[in-house]
Amino acid sequence: MADINPFESLQEQIDDAAAYTDVDGDVIERLKRPERVLSTTLSVDMDDGSMEQFRAYRSQFNGDRGPYKGGIRYHPHVSEAEVKALSGWMVYKCAVVDIPYGGAKGGVAFDPRDYSDSEVERVTRAYATEIRPLIGADRDIPAPDVNTGQREMNWLKDTYETLERTTEPGVVTGKAPSSGGSAGRVEATGRSTMLAAREVFDYLDRGIEGATVAVQGFGNAGSVAARLLDEVGASVVAVSDSQGGIYAADGLDVAAVRDHKRETGTVGGFAGADETLSNEAVLTADVDLLVPAALENAIDADIARDVQADVIVEAANGPLTPDADDVLTNRDVYVVPDILANAGGVTVSYFEWVQNRQRFSWTEKRVNDELERVITDAFDRLVDTFETYDVPNLRTAAYVVAIERVAEAFDDSGNWP
């Protein structure tokens, strides 16, 4: 799977959906490529007095519907192709849930677990300094992603505000509440995953209560989705992380698994499991619902042929390759795409940005209620498009909705040199 280019996957998804729209072909070509990409090298002092260099990127894909918006990830495999793809997915994610943002994404190619906290802070501040000319509350608003969180966003905000000699909490979202962050932000991606699962099971006249679930990836999104699915009556029988998976036929105690991972660093060795599984075995477990919540391209065509779940809800970005999508469509497996299912993160980031602009904080209940409204409305529009346009799957329907919204914004504004 290493040779699958995520940017090419994005472009293929856009082409698939464009065939069902009346959007001009030249506009579609414009919507398949980023407007600009920053590629830079960070030179950072290490604790031992040495200096290391890190490749870093920021892709601003499209700003037709509003300021660029997208996370920052720290991972050894961060590449230009990856951030371009992720920034494109953000454009269509914001459009499908109808929030007024464009799309961006950034990253630094390193594993923060191999560095001290002070070294990670210096990398973050070096990155913030490099992207400072591109970002701002009305220009480009970063957020957390893989291996980043409130701590890193606080550092980014402080660096920007110090260098710009201003106070601008809306320059970044996903901050700690004490620094202007929103209640409900940490759980938002997992919550939208649960809501999307609930809605699709209701659409299929099945109901989520009693459904068996496998979650591949037990980080923030995966663990929160697992807990919330458990709370609405589903039975989480399998979970995995980067080191492997576990299975319990009668359901796992999700809270206990979370505590075990916090203590040991992995779900492996959990006493309440019946057996251990590989990551691939979790993806192909005999369950009603599969939630891929790790990195992109986790499921290729070969794995897709062995998937036993009837429904897939994508908590990760781009976890299915286009070939896997084709296989699952032919097998009548319903896939709720990432650009809707995991849109809770960017939606609550939008709520955080609104609160920062208003200098007024919402309660967690208001945040969660507003998020539920956004996700359920978006799902209803998705299903309506799926049935009206006679598209092959829910992903294509989501892109039809999103492409038409972005193209309309572009047409309304006009094009000039």
C-alpha positions as CSV (number, residue, x, y, z in Angstrom):
1,M,0.0,0.0,0.0
2,A,3.0,2.3,0.3
3,D,2.9,3.1,-3.4
4,I,-0.6,4.5,-3.3
5,N,-0.5,8.3,-3.6
6,P,-3.2,9.9,-1.5
7,F,-3.3,13.0,-3.6
8,E,-4.1,10.9,-6.7
9,S,-6.8,9.1,-4.6
10,L,-8.4,12.5,-3.9
11,Q,-8.3,13.5,-7.5
12,E,-9.9,10.2,-8.5
13,Q,-12.7,10.7,-6.0
14,I,-13.4,14.2,-7.4
15,D,-13.5,12.8,-10.9
16,D,-15.9,10.1,-9.9
17,A,-18.3,12.6,-8.4
18,A,-17.9,15.3,-11.1
19,A,-19.5,12.9,-13.6
20,Y,-22.8,13.4,-11.8
21,T,-22.7,17.2,-11.7
22,D,-23.1,19.9,-14.3
23,V,-20.0,21.7,-13.1
24,D,-17.7,22.9,-16.0
25,G,-14.7,20.6,-16.6
26,D,-12.3,23.5,-16.3
27,V,-13.7,24.3,-12.9
28,I,-13.3,20.7,-11.8
29,E,-9.7,20.8,-12.9
30,R,-9.2,23.8,-10.7
31,L,-10.8,22.0,-7.8
32,K,-8.4,19.1,-8.0
33,R,-5.2,21.1,-7.2
34,P,-4.0,23.2,-4.3
35,E,-3.7,26.9,-4.7
36,R,-0.3,27.0,-3.0
37,V,2.0,24.7,-1.0
38,L,4.8,25.8,1.4
39,S,7.7,23.3,1.5
40,T,10.3,24.2,4.1
41,T,13.1,22.9,6.2
42,L,13.2,23.6,9.9
43,S,16.6,23.8,11.6
44,V,16.1,23.1,15.3
45,D,18.5,22.9,18.2
46,M,18.4,19.7,20.2
47,D,18.9,19.2,23.9
48,D,22.4,17.8,23.4
49,G,23.5,20.9,21.5
50,S,23.3,19.4,18.1
51,M,21.0,20.7,15.3
52,E,18.5,18.7,13.3
53,Q,16.6,19.5,10.1
54,F,13.0,18.6,9.6
55,R,10.9,18.7,6.4
56,A,7.7,20.7,6.9
57,Y,4.7,21.6,4.8
58,R,1.5,23.7,4.6
59,S,-0.9,23.2,1.7
60,Q,-3.7,25.7,1.1
61,F,-6.0,23.9,-1.3
62,N,-9.0,26.1,-1.8
63,G,-10.4,29.3,-0.2
64,D,-13.6,29.8,-2.2
65,R,-15.9,29.3,0.7
66,G,-13.8,31.0,3.4
67,P,-10.5,31.0,5.3
68,Y,-8.3,27.9,4.8
69,K,-8.8,25.4,7.6
70,G,-6.9,22.3,8.5
71,G,-4.8,20.4,11.0
72,I,-1.1,19.9,11.6
73,R,0.3,16.4,11.9
74,Y,3.6,15.2,13.2
75,H,4.5,11.8,11.7
76,P,7.6,10.3,10.0
77,H,5.7,9.7,6.8
78,V,4.4,13.3,6.3
79,S,5.0,14.2,2.7
80,E,4.0,16.9,0.2
81,A,1.6,14.5,-1.5
82,E,-0.1,13.6,1.8
83,V,-0.7,17.2,2.9
84,K,-2.0,18.2,-0.5
85,A,-4.5,15.3,-0.3
86,L,-5.5,16.1,3.2
87,S,-5.9,19.8,2.4
88,G,-8.2,18.8,-0.4
89,W,-10.3,16.5,1.7
90,M,-10.7,19.4,4.2
91,V,-12.2,21.6,1.4
92,Y,-14.9,19.0,0.7
93,K,-15.3,18.1,4.3
94,C,-16.1,21.7,5.2
95,A,-18.4,22.0,2.2
96,V,-20.4,18.8,2.9
97,V,-21.2,19.9,6.4
98,D,-21.8,23.5,5.1
99,I,-19.4,25.5,7.3
100,P,-17.8,28.6,5.8
101,Y,-14.2,27.4,5.4
102,G,-11.8,26.4,2.7
103,G,-9.2,23.6,3.2
104,A,-5.6,23.4,4.3
105,K,-3.3,20.9,6.0
106,G,0.2,21.0,7.4
107,G,2.8,18.7,8.9
108,V,6.3,18.0,10.0
109,A,8.1,14.8,9.1
110,F,9.2,13.5,12.5
111,D,8.0,11.2,15.3
112,P,7.5,13.4,18.4
113,R,7.8,10.3,20.7
114,D,11.6,10.2,19.8
115,Y,12.1,13.7,21.2
116,S,11.9,15.5,24.5
117,D,9.0,17.8,25.3
118,S,11.3,20.8,25.0
119,E,12.5,19.6,21.6
120,V,8.9,19.1,20.4
121,E,8.2,22.7,21.6
122,R,11.1,24.1,19.6
123,V,10.0,22.2,16.5
124,T,6.5,23.5,16.9
125,R,7.6,27.1,17.4
126,A,10.0,26.8,14.4
127,Y,7.1,25.6,12.3
128,A,4.8,28.3,13.6
129,T,7.4,30.9,12.6
130,E,7.7,29.5,9.1
131,I,3.9,29.5,8.5
132,R,3.2,32.8,10.2
133,P,3.0,34.8,7.0
134,L,0.3,32.4,5.7
135,I,-2.0,32.0,8.8
136,G,-4.4,34.3,10.6
137,A,-8.0,34.2,11.9
138,D,-9.2,35.5,8.5
139,R,-6.6,33.7,6.4
140,D,-5.7,30.2,7.5
141,I,-6.6,28.6,10.8
142,P,-4.5,25.5,11.8
143,A,-5.8,22.8,14.2
144,P,-4.5,19.5,15.8
145,D,-4.1,16.3,13.8
146,V,-2.1,13.1,14.2
147,N,0.4,13.4,17.2
148,T,-0.6,17.0,17.9
149,G,-3.1,18.4,20.5
150,Q,-3.9,21.2,22.8
151,R,-0.3,21.7,23.9
152,E,1.1,22.2,20.4
153,M,-1.8,24.5,19.4
154,N,-1.1,26.6,22.5
155,W,2.5,26.9,21.5
156,L,1.6,27.8,18.0
157,K,-0.9,30.5,19.2
158,D,1.7,31.9,21.6
159,T,4.4,32.1,18.9
160,Y,2.1,33.8,16.4
161,E,0.8,36.3,18.9
162,T,4.3,37.1,20.3
163,L,5.7,37.7,16.8
164,E,2.7,39.6,15.6
165,R,2.4,41.6,18.9
166,T,-1.3,41.0,19.1
167,T,-3.9,38.9,20.8
168,E,-5.6,36.6,18.2
169,P,-7.1,33.4,19.8
170,G,-8.9,32.6,16.5
171,V,-5.6,32.0,14.7
172,V,-5.7,28.4,15.7
173,T,-8.3,26.0,17.1
174,G,-8.0,22.9,19.2
175,K,-6.5,24.9,22.0
176,A,-6.9,24.2,25.7
177,P,-10.0,25.9,27.2
178,S,-7.7,28.1,29.3
179,S,-6.2,29.5,26.1
180,G,-9.6,30.0,24.3
181,G,-10.4,26.5,23.3
182,S,-13.9,25.1,23.1
183,A,-15.7,22.7,25.3
184,G,-16.4,19.5,23.4
185,R,-13.5,19.9,21.0
186,V,-11.4,16.9,22.1
187,E,-14.3,14.5,21.7
188,A,-15.7,16.1,18.5
189,T,-14.3,13.7,15.9
190,G,-15.3,10.6,17.8
191,R,-18.7,12.1,18.5
192,S,-19.4,12.8,14.8
193,T,-18.3,9.3,14.0
194,M,-20.9,7.9,16.4
195,L,-23.6,10.3,15.1
196,A,-22.9,9.2,11.5
197,A,-23.0,5.5,12.5
198,R,-26.3,6.1,14.3
199,E,-27.8,7.9,11.3
200,V,-26.8,5.3,8.7
201,F,-28.1,2.4,10.8
202,D,-31.3,4.3,11.2
203,Y,-31.4,4.9,7.4
204,L,-31.0,1.1,6.9
205,D,-33.8,0.4,9.4
206,R,-31.5,-1.5,11.7
207,G,-30.8,0.7,14.7
208,I,-27.4,1.0,16.3
209,E,-28.4,-0.7,19.6
210,G,-26.9,-4.2,19.7
211,A,-24.7,-3.8,16.6
212,T,-21.3,-5.3,16.9
213,V,-18.3,-2.9,16.2
214,A,-14.6,-3.2,15.4
215,V,-12.5,0.0,15.7
216,Q,-9.1,0.0,14.0
217,G,-7.0,2.7,15.6
218,F,-7.5,3.5,19.3
219,G,-6.2,7.1,19.4
220,N,-8.4,10.0,20.3
221,A,-11.0,9.6,17.5
222,G,-11.1,5.8,17.7
223,S,-11.3,5.6,21.5
224,V,-14.0,8.3,21.8
225,A,-16.0,6.8,19.0
226,A,-15.8,3.4,20.7
227,R,-16.9,4.8,24.0
228,L,-19.9,6.8,22.5
229,L,-21.0,3.8,20.4
230,D,-20.9,1.7,23.6
231,E,-23.0,4.4,25.3
232,V,-25.7,4.2,22.6
233,G,-26.0,0.5,22.9
234,A,-23.6,-0.9,20.4
235,S,-21.2,-3.7,21.4
236,V,-17.5,-3.0,20.7
237,V,-15.9,-6.4,20.2
238,A,-12.6,-5.5,18.7
239,V,-10.1,-2.6,18.8
240,S,-6.5,-2.2,17.7
241,D,-3.7,0.3,17.8
242,S,-0.3,0.4,15.9
243,Q,0.9,-2.6,17.9
244,G,-2.0,-4.9,17.4
245,G,-5.5,-5.7,18.4
246,I,-7.8,-7.4,20.9
247,Y,-11.2,-9.2,20.6
248,A,-13.9,-10.2,23.0
249,A,-17.0,-11.9,21.7
250,D,-19.3,-10.5,24.4
251,G,-18.0,-7.0,24.0
252,L,-15.0,-5.1,25.5
253,D,-15.2,-2.8,28.5
254,V,-14.2,0.3,26.4
255,A,-13.4,2.4,29.5
256,A,-11.2,-0.3,30.9
257,V,-9.4,-0.7,27.6
258,R,-8.8,3.1,27.5
259,D,-7.3,3.0,31.0
260,H,-5.2,0.0,30.1
261,K,-3.7,1.8,27.1
262,R,-3.0,4.9,29.1
263,E,-1.1,2.8,31.6
264,T,0.8,0.6,29.1
265,G,0.8,2.5,25.9
266,T,-1.1,-0.2,23.9
267,V,-4.4,-2.1,23.9
268,G,-2.4,-5.4,23.8
269,G,-2.4,-7.4,26.9
270,F,-5.8,-6.2,28.1
271,A,-7.0,-8.8,30.6
272,G,-10.6,-8.6,29.5
273,A,-9.9,-9.8,25.9
274,D,-10.6,-13.3,24.6
275,E,-7.8,-13.2,22.1
276,T,-5.3,-11.0,20.3
277,L,-5.7,-9.9,16.7
278,S,-3.5,-8.3,14.0
279,N,-4.6,-4.9,12.7
280,E,-5.7,-6.6,9.4
281,A,-7.8,-9.1,11.4
282,V,-9.6,-6.2,13.1
283,L,-10.4,-4.7,9.7
284,T,-11.9,-8.1,8.5
285,A,-13.6,-9.1,11.8
286,D,-17.1,-10.5,11.6
287,V,-19.0,-7.4,12.8
288,D,-21.9,-5.2,11.8
289,L,-19.9,-1.9,11.8
290,L,-16.2,-1.2,11.1
291,V,-14.7,2.1,12.1
292,P,-11.2,2.6,10.6
293,A,-9.7,5.4,12.8
294,A,-6.0,5.2,12.0
295,L,-4.1,6.6,8.9
296,E,-5.0,6.8,5.2
297,N,-4.9,3.7,2.9
298,A,-5.5,1.2,5.7
299,I,-7.9,-0.8,3.5
300,D,-6.9,-1.7,0.0
301,A,-8.8,-3.8,-2.5
302,D,-7.4,-7.1,-1.2
303,I,-8.5,-6.3,2.4
304,A,-11.8,-4.9,1.2
305,R,-12.6,-8.4,-0.3
306,D,-12.3,-9.9,3.1
307,V,-14.2,-7.2,5.1
308,Q,-17.2,-8.7,6.8
309,A,-18.9,-5.6,8.1
310,D,-22.0,-4.4,6.4
311,V,-21.3,-0.8,7.3
312,I,-18.1,1.2,7.4
313,V,-17.9,4.7,9.0
314,E,-14.6,6.4,8.4
315,A,-13.2,8.1,11.5
316,A,-9.8,8.5,9.8
317,N,-9.0,10.6,6.7
318,G,-8.8,8.5,3.5
319,P,-8.7,5.0,5.1
320,L,-10.0,3.4,1.9
321,T,-8.2,3.4,-1.4
322,P,-10.3,4.0,-4.5
323,D,-10.0,0.4,-5.5
324,A,-11.2,-0.7,-2.1
325,D,-14.2,1.7,-2.6
326,D,-15.0,-0.1,-5.9
327,V,-14.9,-3.5,-4.2
328,L,-17.1,-2.5,-1.3
329,T,-19.6,-0.8,-3.6
330,N,-19.9,-4.0,-5.6
331,R,-20.4,-5.9,-2.4
332,D,-23.2,-3.5,-1.2
333,V,-21.2,-2.4,1.8
334,Y,-22.3,1.0,3.0
335,V,-19.4,3.4,3.6
336,V,-20.1,6.7,5.3
337,P,-17.2,8.8,4.0
338,D,-14.6,10.6,6.1
339,I,-15.6,14.0,4.8
340,L,-18.9,13.6,6.8
341,A,-18.1,11.0,9.4
342,N,-15.1,12.7,11.0
343,A,-16.2,16.3,10.3
344,G,-16.9,16.8,14.0
345,G,-13.4,18.0,14.5
346,V,-13.5,20.8,12.0
347,T,-17.2,21.6,12.9
348,V,-16.3,22.2,16.6
349,S,-13.2,24.0,15.5
350,Y,-15.5,26.3,13.6
351,F,-17.6,26.7,16.8
352,E,-14.3,27.5,18.7
353,W,-13.4,30.1,16.1
354,V,-16.8,31.7,16.3
355,Q,-16.5,31.9,20.1
356,N,-13.0,33.4,19.8
357,R,-14.3,36.0,17.4
358,Q,-17.3,36.8,19.8
359,R,-15.1,36.6,22.9
360,F,-17.9,34.5,24.4
361,S,-17.8,30.8,25.4
362,W,-20.5,28.2,24.8
363,T,-21.5,25.4,27.2
364,E,-20.5,21.8,26.2
365,K,-24.2,21.0,25.8
366,R,-24.6,23.8,23.3
367,V,-21.5,22.6,21.4
368,N,-22.7,19.0,21.3
369,D,-26.3,20.0,20.3
370,E,-25.1,22.2,17.5
371,L,-22.7,19.5,16.3
372,E,-25.5,16.9,16.2
373,R,-27.6,19.3,14.2
374,V,-24.9,19.9,11.7
375,I,-24.1,16.2,11.2
376,T,-27.7,15.0,11.0
377,D,-28.5,17.8,8.5
378,A,-25.5,16.9,6.4
379,F,-26.4,13.2,6.5
380,D,-30.0,14.0,5.4
381,R,-28.6,16.0,2.4
382,L,-26.2,13.2,1.7
383,V,-28.9,10.5,1.5
384,D,-31.1,12.8,-0.5
385,T,-28.3,13.3,-3.1
386,F,-27.5,9.5,-3.0
387,E,-31.1,8.7,-3.9
388,T,-31.8,11.6,-6.3
389,Y,-28.6,11.4,-8.4
390,D,-28.5,7.6,-8.5
391,V,-24.8,7.7,-7.6
392,P,-23.1,4.4,-6.8
393,N,-22.2,5.0,-3.2
394,L,-22.4,7.5,-0.3
395,R,-18.9,8.8,-0.9
396,T,-19.7,9.9,-4.4
397,A,-22.9,11.5,-3.1
398,A,-20.9,13.5,-0.5
399,Y,-18.5,14.8,-3.1
400,V,-21.4,15.8,-5.4
401,V,-22.8,17.9,-2.5
402,A,-19.4,19.4,-1.7
403,I,-18.2,20.0,-5.3
404,E,-21.5,21.8,-6.2
405,R,-21.2,24.0,-3.1
406,V,-17.5,24.9,-3.8
407,A,-18.2,25.5,-7.5
408,E,-21.1,27.7,-6.7
409,A,-19.0,29.9,-4.4
410,F,-16.3,30.1,-7.1
411,D,-18.9,31.1,-9.7
412,D,-20.5,33.7,-7.4
413,S,-17.1,35.4,-6.8
414,G,-15.9,35.2,-10.4
415,N,-12.4,34.5,-11.7
416,W,-9.9,37.3,-12.3
417,P,-6.1,37.5,-12.8
